[in-house]
């Protein structure tokens, strides 16, 4: 199971932010940490708008690394883009439904606990 799988299955925003913070902390201690845009390494994560801003930075950095033909940074930024985008998507999903409608696997249930389409 990857961090993206874990984020996609997270049942709370707090869990997502903890997972993403751990990933960012790992980036801070990586060999290439000095080359990573400082905006991406900042903690704490301050909500959905912060995730959106980080995505914007990632798109710019990915483009710059591509133009420099910097394969090491391309790999890092592509991975980070996938992880942050997954986190933002899951946070938005969780924000759209009342907490009582969430299951651990991320699927929605009806408020009476029955599975959708099952009587």
N, C-alpha and C positions, 0 to 999 in steps of 0.2 A: 504494500500500500504506500502510495506517495503522499506528500504533503497536500497536493492538489486533491487527491481522493478524500483525504481527511477533512479538508476545508469544505469540499462539496457536501460532505455528510454531517457537517457541524450543525448542532441544534440551537446555537446561540451566537450572537454577535461577539460576545465576550470570548468565546472559544476561538472564533476566527481571529480576533485581535491577538490573543495569546499565541496561536500558531504562527501568525505572520510576524509577530515580534521575535519569536524564537528563530525564524528563518532570517530575519534582518540581523539579529545578533550574530548568527553564523556568518553572514556576509561581512559583517564588521571585522571578523577575525580571520577572514580568508586571505589567501596569498595576494589577491588582486584588490584588496580593500582600498588601497590608496588611489586606485584608478576609478573606483565606483563613485558616481555623483553623490556628494554629501547629502543632498535632499532625500535620496532613497534610504540612507542609513539612519536617518533621524528617528528617534523614539521619544515619547510614545506616539502611537498612531491615534490621530484625533478625528475618528469617524469617517463617514462616507466621503465627505469632501476631501479629506486628506488622501484617501485611496485614489480618488479621481485625479488629484494633483500629481500623485506619484506615477500614475499611468501616463499622464502627459509627459512627465520627465523621462519615463522609460522609452516612449516612442521617439523622443528627440535623441536620447543617448543611443538607442538602437540604430537610428539613422546615421549618427556621427560615427559610430563604430564600424558601420557598414562602409561608409565612405573612406575610412582609414584602413579598411581591410584588416581590422583587428579581430581575428577569429576568437581569441580568448574572451574578449569583452562581449562579442556577439553572443557567445554561448551563455554567459552570465546574464546579459540583459534579456535574452529570449526566455530563459528560465524564469527570471524575475517577472517579466511581463505576464507569462502564463499564470504564475502564482498570484500576483496582485490582481489580475483581471478575474481570476476565479474567486478570490476573496471578495472583491467588490460585487460581483454577481450574486454570491451567496448572501452577503449582507443585505443587498437590495431585495432578494427573495424573502429573507426573514422579516424585513420591514413591511412587506406587503400583506402578511397574514398574521392574525392573532396567534399568540404563542400556543394556545390550546389546539391549534390546527396543525402543529408540527409533529412529525415523527422523527425518530433518530436517523432514519435513512433518507430524510429530506423530502419524502413524499407527503402530500396533504391528506388529511383524513377529515371526515365530516365531524361536526361538533359533537355528535352522539358517539363518536369513536368508531363508527362503521367505516369500512373502506368505501371510497367512491364507487358507485355502480353496483354495490352489494346491498341487498335488502335484508 
